[in-house]
Amino acid sequence: MQASLAHSIEENPQKRQLDEQCKIVLSHKPLLARILKRTVEEVADMEIDEIIASIEGSPSIGSIPILEGEERIEGSNTESTSKNEGTVYYDIRFYILVNEGKTKILFDVEAQKNYYPGYKIVTRGIAYCARMISSQINQEFDLKHYDDLKKVYSIWICFNPPDYIGNAISRYHIQKEDLLTGIPDEKVAYDKLEVVMICLRDDMDQKDDELIGLLNTIFSSEKTKEEIKEELSDQYGIPMEDGFGKEVDLMCNLSEMYEERGMKRGMERGMERGMERGMERGKLIGKILAYRDCNLSDAEIACKVHLPVSEVKKIIEEKSLQLQC
């Protein structure tokens, strides 16, 4: 299912439906709480139930357009716009109240399907944090009370990173550096944004990290939906009775349906064009074309079929020319 999350969602309604379902699964509060406990220092010492209780309302998912200065985190997914900016879409938006309700922290959680989108993901995360900060003006604080600015997090769950990265978690945040000592260190004054990147590869060493294991289980490309739900319940203590099990079922069903269709189309095309080089070669080509039909990048396909990226590109180019003939 990690591969299925990497599908393009721009044209195919089924792809959009799968992408939306993955966001619904990620927005489940017991899952969000576990992500926060591992990556957010403000809640690291809290129990999971306490973190769940601190998440206010329902996380925002979907496609509701909000004008700058009127942003609200309620209903479906948030889309922020202004006259001078392009549109920014948030996959999942929510906030928590901690410290007996005195501290409010805003969150954006993104499911990143392509590790190489043409720019650095952390840079995009910084832009998202900046947008969440600027949209607080006249909402969370006014220009006479900057101390009321709320801290923001942008958490990116990145699927199928390259082998040299594998499973990994990194956080990026502001730190004070004294060029000439004298200014007191008041962390609360500048600790206002963080970007977290969580890279997932279910076919590589998970480094005994519970969150990595949990997320790789949910989006496993090898396990059945029954195995996924059993592990989530037995190993990670996430209940299936509150509707989450049905959401996982639906995500798995959509993933299997879409991948089966893509594999069938690709195998047919590959077998037609690959007979001259033998059945095994035809199957390999079929898999490559199937993954290409699912809009995986060349690097992602190479990881799946265990070939160099250059070889994958060569096969795709050759078959594209043949199909045009």
N, C-alpha and C positions, 0 to 999 in steps of 0.2 A: 504493500500500500504506500510505501514511501515513493515508489515510482509513480503511482497513480496521482499522488499529490503534486507531482512535478509536471503534470499535464497542463498544457495551455488551456485557459478557460474563456478565451475571447470569443470564439465562434460557436462551439458546440454546447447546446443547453445541458447535455448530460455531464460535460466537464464542469460547467458552472455549478450544477447540482452537487457533484462530488466535492468540489472545493468548498461550497457552503456547508456541507455536512461535516467536513473535517474541522471547520471553524466552530461548528456547534459542539463537536466533541471536545475541542480544546477549551471551550468556554465553560465547561462543567466545573463548578466551584471546587469540588474536592481535588480535581486535577490542577486547576490554577493555584490552589493553596500549596500543593507540593512543589510546583514550579517556583513560587515565591519563597518558600522556606529555604530552598537550595540556593537562590540567587539574590535575595533581597536582605540586606543586613538588618533592616529595621524589624523584620519578623523572624529572624533566624532562631531566636530563643523561644518563640511561641509554639504551642501545640497546633497540630493541623486543624482541630475543631475551632480553635481560637482564630486562626487565620481565615477560615471559612466564614466565621461570624463577622469578621472585620470587613469582608467584601460587601459593599453597599449595593443593594438592588440587584438587577440582572445585568450581567455583562452585555455590552452592545455589540451586536453582529448584524449584518445585512447591508442596507444601502439607504440610509436616511441622510439627505443633504442638510447641513447646518451652516448658516451664514456666520462669518466671523463676528464675534461679539455676542452671539446668541447660542454658543455651543452648549449642549446639554448631553450628559451621558445617560441616556435612557432609551428604551425601545430597542430598535435594531441598530446595526453597525453605523458608526459615525463617519460622515464625510464633511471635511472642513473646507470652506472656500472663502475667498475675499476678492475684492476687485483687482488687487494687484498680484495675487498669487494664483497658481494653477490649483487644481483640485487635488486634495490629499485624502486617500482612503485609509481608514484604520480597520484592520481585520477584527480585532477585539479590543474594546475600550471599557475600562471600569476604574473605580477608585476604592481605596480602603481607608478606614478610620482606625487608628491605633493610639496608644498612649491615653487610654480612657476617652477616646474621641477627640482629643486635642490636636492630633496630627493627621492630616489628610495627604495621601499620596496618590498621584494619578498614574495609570498604567495603559500601555499599548502593547498588545501581544500580536506578533506577525508570524504567519507560516510562510517561510520563504522557499519556494519551489525550485529556484535556480540559483546555485551558489555563485555563478558567474553572469550576472545580469548586465554587465557592461560598466559597472561602477562598484565601489567598495560598499558592502552591506552596512558596515559600521557607520560610514559617512551618511548613508540614508537614515540610519537610526538617529544620528545626531540631528538631522533635519526634522525628523518627526518629533524629537524632544523639544526642539526650538519652537515648532509649531504649537505643541501643547502648552508651552510656556507663554508664548505671545497671545494665545487665545484666552488666557486667564485675566488679561487686562480688562478691568471693569466687570469681571465676573468673580474672581477669587481675591483680587486686590485692585486698588486704584493707584495712580501715579504718585500719590502722596504716602503710600503705605507699602513699599516694596517688600518689607519683611513678611507680608502675608502671602507672598509667592509660594505655591505648593511645589514640592519636589515631583519630578516626573521620571518614569522609567519607560524605555522602549525595549522589549524583549523579543528577540528574533530566533525562531526555531528553524534551523537551516537543514534541509534534507540533502542527502547524497553529496557531502563535500568530498574533495579528492582524498586519495589514500594517505597522503602525508599529513592530513589533518585528522581524519577519522572522527571518533567521538571526542568532543571537547567542549568546554564552557569557558568563556572569557567575559569579563566586565570592564567597561570603560567609564571613567568618572573623573571629576575635577579634584585636583589636589593642590595644596598650597606649597609653594617653594620660596624660601627666603633668599633673596639676592643680597639683602643687608638686613640683619635681624632687627626686630623692634616691634613689628606689628603683631598683636596677639592673634593666635590661631582660633578663630571662631568658626568651626566647621559648619555649624547650622546656617551661617550666612552665605556660604558658597556651594555647599553640597546640595545642588538643586537638579541635577540630571545625571542619569546613568543609561548606558546602552549595554545590553547583555546579549551575547551570541551563544546559542546552544546548537552544536553541530551533531547530527545523527547519522550513524552508519550501522545498521543492524547486522551487517556481515563482517564487522571488525570487533576487536577487543573493546569491551564496554568499560574496562578499567574499574570494575566493582563500584560504579557510581549508581546509586539507587534511582536518581532522576533519569539518567541516561537509559538505564534498563527499563524503567517505566515507559518512557516515550517510545523507545524502540519496540516495546511490546505492543503498544497501541497501534503504531503505524507499521507493524511488521509486514514484510512482503512474503514471508514464509509460513507463518502460523495461520491456522484456521480461526474463524471468528469464535468458535467454542474454546479453543486454546487461549486466545487473547482474553476473553472474558474471565476464564478460570484463573489465569495468572493475575489479572488485575484485582480480582477478589481475594484470592488466597495469598499471593505474595506481597501485594501492595495495599491491601485493605480498602480498596475502593468498592463501595456497594453497587450492585447491579440492579437493585430493586427500585430505585427512584427514577427510572426512565433512562439512565445512562446506558444500561445494557442494550436497550432498543436503539439508541443512537449509534452505538458501536456496531450493532447488527446492520443497520442501514448503510453506514459508511463502508463496511466490508462488502455488502451486497453490491453497492454501486461500483466499488473498486473492481470486484471480480467480474461484473458484467462488462465494464468498460475495457478492462484488460483482455478479457476473452475475445471481445469483438476486435480489438486492435491486433491481438496475436493471430486471430483467424485471417484477417485481411493481409497481414504481413506474411504469414506462412504461405498463403495462396500466391501472393506476388513473388515471394522468394523461391518457391518450388517451381513456378513457371519459368523463372529466369535462371535458376541455379542448377538445373538438371545436368547441364554439360560439365559441371565440375563435381558431380556426385551428390548423393542424397544428404550427407552430413553438411557439405558446403551449403546446400540449398536450405537446410534447416537453420544454419547460422545466419545466412542472409535474411531468411524469413524473420528471425528474431530481431535483427538489426532494423529491418524495415518496419516491424511492428512497433518497436520502441520509438522509431522516428515518427510514425503515424501518431503516437501518443505525445509528440512534441518534447521528448527528452533531448537534452543537449548531446553533442557528440561525446563530450567527456563522461556524461552519465551513462550513455550507451556503452562506451568502452569499459566502464567499471562492471556493467552487467554481463557482458559477453567475454570479458577477460582478454581484450585485444588492445593494442596501442591505439591511441586516438587517431593517429595518421592512417592506420589501416581501416578504421571505421569510416573516416571521411572518404577514403578512396572507394570503398564499397558503395557508399551512398551516392557518390558522384557517378559511378559507373551505372548503377541501377536507374538513377534519374535520367541519364542519357538514353538508356535502353527503352525506358517507358515512354520517352518522348518520340521514339522512332515509329 
